[in-house]
Amino acid sequence: MSVSPVILSQPLQTVPSVDLKKYAGKWFEIASFPQFFQKGCTCTTAEYTLTDKDYLMVENRCIKDSSKGKSSYIKGKAFAEENSGNARLKVQFFWPFKAKYWIIELAQDYSYAVVSHPSKKYLWILSRTSTMDSAVYHQIVFRLKEKGFDLSKLQLTKQI
C-alpha cells in the first residue's frame, strides 16, 4: 500500500513592516472575496486615519445595490499587533470582537495593498485609485495563487 505525500500549505506571511503614516488615507477596493456584510456593495472604499491613541480609525463605505443606491457606512478601529512591524492588525467594528487584518502585499510606494486573514478565507485587493493597471492586478493574482488562495471566490469590485 502506497501513501501519497501530503502537501502542506505554507503559512500566510505578512510584509515585514508598514509605515502607518503612509498607509493612512483612502483606499479603493479593486477585488475581494465578498463577505456577507458587503452584499450588494459597489464603489467600496476604506479610509484609515492615524490617531494619537495608538490605533487607526477605520471608515468603510460603499453604495448598496447600484451606483445610485443607498450609501452604507461603518466605523471601527484597527490596532497593530505587537512585534508585527504594523503588518498584522486587529480590526474592531463591534466591541469586543476583533478580526485579524494582515497586510500580505504592499507596493513600495503604497499605491496598492493586499489584505487577508491567516485562514485565507478573506481577501481584499486595495488601490489608492479607483482603477488598477491590469498588468499589476494580474501579477498580484498570480502571486496569490502561488500563496494557495482559492481564486474562484475573487470578484472584481465595481467602482464608478
LINHU-V925436 format. One record per residue. N is the residue number from 1. RES is the residue in three letters. PSI is psi in radians with two decimals (none if undefined). OMEGA is omega in radians with two decimals (999 if undefined). Layout:
BEGIN
N&RES&PSI&OMEGA / N&RES&PSI&OMEGA
END
This chain:
BEGIN
1&MET&2.21&3.13 / 2&SER&2.57&3.14 / 3&VAL&2.18&3.12 / 4&SER&2.51&-3.12 / 5&PRO&2.52&3.09 / 6&VAL&2.19&3.11 / 7&ILE&2.05&-3.13 / 8&LEU&2.34&3.10 / 9&SER&2.36&3.10 / 10&GLN&2.41&3.06 / 11&PRO&2.56&-3.12 / 12&LEU&2.32&-3.14 / 13&GLN&2.54&3.03 / 14&THR&2.98&3.00 / 15&VAL&2.77&-3.09 / 16&PRO&-0.70&-3.12 / 17&SER&2.74&-3.14 / 18&VAL&2.26&3.01 / 19&ASP&1.84&-3.04 / 20&LEU&-0.46&3.06 / 21&LYS&-0.71&3.11 / 22&LYS&-0.56&-3.12 / 23&TYR&-0.52&-3.14 / 24&ALA&2.66&3.14 / 25&GLY&-2.93&-3.05 / 26&LYS&2.39&3.08 / 27&TRP&2.47&3.05 / 28&PHE&2.36&3.08 / 29&GLU&2.12&3.13 / 30&ILE&-0.71&3.12 / 31&ALA&2.79&-3.14 / 32&SER&2.97&2.83 / 33&PHE&1.77&-3.04 / 34&PRO&2.40&3.14 / 35&GLN&2.80&-3.09 / 36&PHE&-0.62&-3.10 / 37&PHE&-0.11&3.11 / 38&GLN&0.13&-3.07 / 39&LYS&2.20&3.11 / 40&GLY&0.14&-3.07 / 41&CYS&2.43&2.93 / 42&THR&2.93&3.08 / 43&CYS&0.76&-3.08 / 44&THR&2.30&3.08 / 45&THR&2.79&3.02 / 46&ALA&2.36&3.09 / 47&GLU&2.27&-3.11 / 48&TYR&2.27&3.12 / 49&THR&2.16&3.12 / 50&LEU&2.24&3.12 / 51&THR&2.99&3.08 / 52&ASP&0.23&-3.09 / 53&LYS&0.49&3.07 / 54&ASP&0.55&3.01 / 55&TYR&2.89&3.05 / 56&LEU&2.42&2.96 / 57&MET&2.34&-3.11 / 58&VAL&2.23&3.08 / 59&GLU&1.95&3.13 / 60&ASN&2.36&3.14 / 61&ARG&2.63&2.98 / 62&CYS&2.96&3.03 / 63&ILE&2.21&-3.07 / 64&LYS&2.33&2.91 / 65&ASP&-0.13&2.98 / 66&SER&2.97&-3.14 / 67&SER&-0.28&3.12 / 68&LYS&0.26&-3.08 / 69&GLY&-2.95&-3.10 / 70&LYS&2.41&3.11 / 71&SER&2.43&3.10 / 72&SER&2.45&-3.04 / 73&TYR&2.44&3.02 / 74&ILE&2.50&-3.11 / 75&LYS&2.44&3.12 / 76&GLY&-2.91&-3.14 / 77&LYS&2.60&3.06 / 78&ALA&2.26&-3.11 / 79&PHE&2.26&3.10 / 80&ALA&2.37&3.05 / 81&GLU&2.46&3.12 / 82&GLU&2.49&3.09 / 83&ASN&0.48&3.12 / 84&SER&0.07&-3.08 / 85&GLY&0.40&-3.09 / 86&ASN&0.24&-3.12 / 87&ALA&-0.27&3.08 / 88&ARG&1.99&-3.14 / 89&LEU&2.80&2.98 / 90&LYS&2.11&-3.08 / 91&VAL&2.35&-3.10 / 92&GLN&2.03&3.04 / 93&PHE&-0.49&3.12 / 94&PHE&2.06&3.12 / 95&TRP&2.40&0.10 / 96&PRO&0.27&-3.01 / 97&PHE&2.33&3.09 / 98&LYS&2.43&3.13 / 99&ALA&2.53&3.11 / 100&LYS&2.35&-3.10 / 101&TYR&1.72&-3.07 / 102&TRP&2.23&3.08 / 103&ILE&1.88&-3.02 / 104&ILE&-0.28&3.01 / 105&GLU&2.52&3.12 / 106&LEU&2.15&3.11 / 107&ALA&2.56&-3.12 / 108&GLN&-0.60&3.14 / 109&ASP&0.17&3.12 / 110&TYR&0.54&3.12 / 111&SER&-0.38&3.03 / 112&TYR&2.77&3.09 / 113&ALA&2.66&3.03 / 114&VAL&2.23&-3.03 / 115&VAL&2.44&3.14 / 116&SER&-2.87&3.12 / 117&HIS&2.62&-3.11 / 118&PRO&-0.40&3.12 / 119&SER&-0.22&-3.08 / 120&LYS&0.28&3.12 / 121&LYS&-0.24&-3.14 / 122&TYR&2.51&-3.14 / 123&LEU&2.33&3.04 / 124&TRP&2.31&2.99 / 125&ILE&2.10&-3.03 / 126&LEU&2.62&3.13 / 127&SER&2.69&3.07 / 128&ARG&-0.30&3.13 / 129&THR&2.80&-3.06 / 130&SER&-0.17&3.05 / 131&THR&2.78&3.13 / 132&MET&2.43&3.07 / 133&ASP&2.28&-3.05 / 134&SER&-0.58&3.12 / 135&ALA&-0.72&3.11 / 136&VAL&-0.80&3.13 / 137&TYR&-0.83&-3.11 / 138&HIS&-0.57&3.06 / 139&GLN&-0.71&3.10 / 140&ILE&-0.82&-3.13 / 141&VAL&-0.71&3.10 / 142&PHE&-0.80&3.14 / 143&ARG&-0.63&3.11 / 144&LEU&-0.68&3.09 / 145&LYS&-0.74&3.11 / 146&GLU&-0.50&-3.13 / 147&LYS&0.00&3.04 / 148&GLY&0.31&3.10 / 149&PHE&2.51&3.04 / 150&ASP&1.63&-3.02 / 151&LEU&-0.02&3.05 / 152&SER&-0.35&-3.13 / 153&LYS&-0.17&-3.06 / 154&LEU&2.22&3.13 / 155&GLN&2.39&3.04 / 156&LEU&2.52&3.12 / 157&THR&2.26&3.12 / 158&LYS&2.16&3.07 / 159&GLN&2.52&-3.14 / 160&ILE&none&999
END
